[in-house]
Amino acid sequence: MTEPAPDTDPFLETGRKLFAGPADFIWAANSLKGLPPMSKVEIAFAGRSNVGKSSLVNALTGRNTLARTSHTPGRTQQLNFFNINDRFHLVDMPGYGYAAVEKDKVQAWTQLIHDYLRGRASLARVYVLIDARHGIKPVDEGVLETLGTAAVSYQIVLTKADELKPGELDKRIAETQQKIAKRAAAFPEILATSSRSGFGIPELRAGIARLLSERGVE
């Protein structure tokens, strides 16, 4: 058995163990009044409809059906809370932007997203998912503005990275870094992932494990 390389991120193994444990759905809320009591640290995943958010949550936890996936945008219609290894709560948020439902419902979900992001003291970080093929769109900018105003730490995660050639992906990462460079609440590192191939999933798990460690979560 060989020794790990000196520059190996120790949180890669911590992250693997973190998500190898139990992952259970515990709460759903479609209004601010319906949110669960604040207890554990919360880490939320936000993104446009059809960005691959539920697929990413499933890939992180190694489960195919933890979060509901669909080819129809807008299937996640509430804030879904999952207890991950009894260490933190993962929040799967409704997709914002286009959804194949009535406009008033979309507006209600969007308002819920913004209200939650502004006023949840237990929220440690939001991972904002961006389709690597398209980059940051105007509808994403609105969410980034809300996060910045509320001083909520967030990090950009590019999804569907396997659908870009390496050179194209590098260009998209650089372009995204440039777009968030002046946003104080944005974590500077851009993560690229693919739920299909597993690319970037260990690094995302490691990032979450590192954040929990910084927050003193044992």
Secondary structure, DSSP 8 states (H G I E B T S, - for coil): -----TT--THHHHHHHHHHS-EEEEEEESSGGG-----S-EEEEEEBTTSSHHHHHHHHHT-SSSS---SSTT---SEEEEEETTTEEEEE---BS--SS-HHHHHHHHHHHHHHHHH-TTEEEEEEEEETTT---HHHHHHHHHHHHTT--EEEEEE-GGGS-HHHHHHHHHHHHHHHTT-TTB-S--EE--TTT-TTHHHHHHHHHHHHHHTT--
